């Protein structure tokens, strides 16, 4: 934590963690960066150095559906939560699972909806609560 990268500190407050077997964040790399509630990403003055695009798999919101049911790699998007629903329990395959609908907005103003499931719901709520305390 507390790391800063790029001239002008355009990426701040992120963690470096082990990569995963499914939903790989950065392909075949053994480690990945993980953003947290205090992370910030800002354009570097004058454009700054280029981040190698092969390290990330950023997609525009309208391209995300092309990755449906592909579990070998995680699709990355950048956006800000602009609205959220209420956390609720759903019965999925005779099992109760918590879910939460969110809407993200990217830098161009495009919006997309996503659903958090299971532990991700509680993690999001906990992180949001922690952020408000700061």
C-alpha positions as CSV (number, residue, x, y, z in Angstrom):
1,X,0.0,0.0,0.0
2,X,1.0,3.6,-0.3
3,X,2.7,3.1,-3.6
4,X,2.8,5.8,-6.3
5,X,3.7,5.1,-9.9
6,X,4.4,7.4,-12.9
7,X,5.7,10.9,-13.0
8,X,3.4,13.2,-11.1
9,X,2.0,10.3,-9.0
10,X,-0.9,9.6,-11.4
11,X,-1.6,6.2,-9.9
12,X,-1.6,6.2,-6.0
13,X,-2.5,3.8,-3.2
14,X,-2.6,0.4,-4.7
15,X,-1.5,-3.1,-3.6
16,X,0.6,-5.7,-5.4
17,X,-0.9,-9.3,-4.9
18,X,-0.5,-12.8,-6.4
19,X,-2.4,-13.4,-9.6
20,X,-5.2,-16.0,-9.8
21,X,-5.9,-19.2,-11.7
22,X,-9.2,-18.1,-13.1
23,X,-10.3,-14.6,-14.1
24,X,-6.6,-13.7,-14.5
25,X,-6.2,-10.0,-14.3
26,X,-2.9,-9.6,-16.2
27,X,-2.6,-12.8,-18.3
28,X,0.4,-14.9,-17.5
29,X,2.0,-12.6,-14.9
30,X,2.5,-14.0,-11.4
31,X,1.5,-10.7,-9.7
32,X,-1.0,-8.0,-10.3
33,X,-1.9,-4.5,-8.9
34,X,-5.1,-4.2,-7.0
35,X,-6.9,-1.0,-6.5
36,X,-8.6,-0.2,-3.1
37,X,-11.0,2.5,-1.9
38,X,-8.2,5.0,-1.5
39,X,-6.6,4.4,-4.9
40,X,-6.6,7.2,-7.4
41,X,-5.8,7.3,-11.1
42,X,-5.2,10.7,-12.8
43,X,-3.7,11.6,-16.2
44,X,0.0,12.5,-15.9
45,X,0.9,16.1,-16.9
46,X,1.8,16.2,-20.6
47,X,0.4,12.7,-21.2
48,X,3.2,11.0,-19.1
49,X,4.8,7.7,-20.0
50,X,2.7,5.0,-21.7
51,X,1.5,2.1,-19.6
52,X,2.1,-1.1,-21.7
53,X,-1.4,-2.1,-22.8
54,X,-0.5,-5.8,-22.8
55,X,-0.4,-5.7,-19.0
56,X,-4.1,-4.7,-18.8
57,X,-7.1,-5.9,-20.7
58,X,-9.1,-2.7,-20.7
59,X,-12.3,-2.8,-22.7
60,X,-14.8,-0.1,-23.5
61,X,-18.1,-0.8,-21.8
62,X,-19.8,-1.7,-25.1
63,X,-17.3,-4.5,-25.7
64,X,-17.7,-6.2,-22.3
65,X,-20.5,-8.6,-23.5
66,X,-18.0,-10.2,-25.9
67,X,-16.3,-11.8,-22.8
68,X,-19.5,-13.4,-21.5
69,X,-18.7,-16.9,-20.0
70,X,-15.0,-16.6,-20.7
71,X,-13.3,-17.4,-17.3
72,X,-9.7,-17.6,-18.4
73,X,-9.1,-13.9,-18.0
74,X,-10.7,-11.0,-16.2
75,X,-11.9,-8.1,-18.3
76,X,-10.8,-4.7,-16.9
77,X,-12.9,-1.5,-17.1
78,X,-12.3,1.8,-15.4
79,X,-15.2,3.7,-14.1
80,X,-16.8,5.5,-11.1
81,X,-19.8,4.1,-9.3
82,X,-22.6,6.6,-10.2
83,X,-25.5,4.7,-8.7
84,X,-26.2,1.5,-6.7
85,X,-29.2,-0.6,-5.8
86,X,-30.0,-2.3,-2.5
87,X,-28.1,-5.4,-1.4
88,X,-30.5,-8.3,-1.6
89,X,-30.6,-12.1,-1.3
90,X,-31.5,-14.2,-4.3
91,X,-32.2,-17.9,-4.6
92,X,-29.7,-19.3,-7.2
93,X,-29.7,-23.1,-7.7
94,X,-31.4,-23.7,-4.3
95,X,-28.8,-21.5,-2.6
96,X,-29.3,-18.0,-1.1
97,X,-26.7,-15.6,-2.6
98,X,-26.3,-11.9,-1.8
99,X,-26.2,-9.5,-4.8
100,X,-25.9,-5.8,-5.4
101,X,-26.5,-3.9,-8.7
102,X,-24.1,-1.1,-9.5
103,X,-23.9,1.4,-12.3
104,X,-20.4,2.6,-13.5
105,X,-19.6,5.7,-15.6
106,X,-16.4,6.0,-17.6
107,X,-14.4,9.1,-18.5
108,X,-16.4,9.5,-21.7
109,X,-19.7,9.5,-19.8
110,X,-20.8,6.0,-21.0
111,X,-22.5,3.9,-18.3
112,X,-22.8,0.2,-17.7
113,X,-24.5,-1.9,-15.0
114,X,-22.9,-4.8,-13.2
115,X,-23.8,-7.1,-10.4
116,X,-21.7,-8.0,-7.4
117,X,-22.3,-11.5,-6.0
118,X,-21.6,-13.2,-2.6
119,X,-18.5,-12.0,-0.7
120,X,-17.9,-9.2,-3.2
121,X,-21.1,-7.5,-1.9
122,X,-19.9,-7.4,1.7
123,X,-16.4,-6.4,0.6
124,X,-17.8,-3.5,-1.4
125,X,-20.1,-2.4,1.5
126,X,-17.2,-2.6,4.0
127,X,-14.8,-0.7,1.8
128,X,-17.4,2.0,1.1
129,X,-18.1,2.3,4.9
130,X,-14.4,2.6,5.6
131,X,-14.0,5.3,2.9
132,X,-16.7,7.4,4.4
133,X,-15.0,7.3,7.8
134,X,-11.8,8.7,6.4
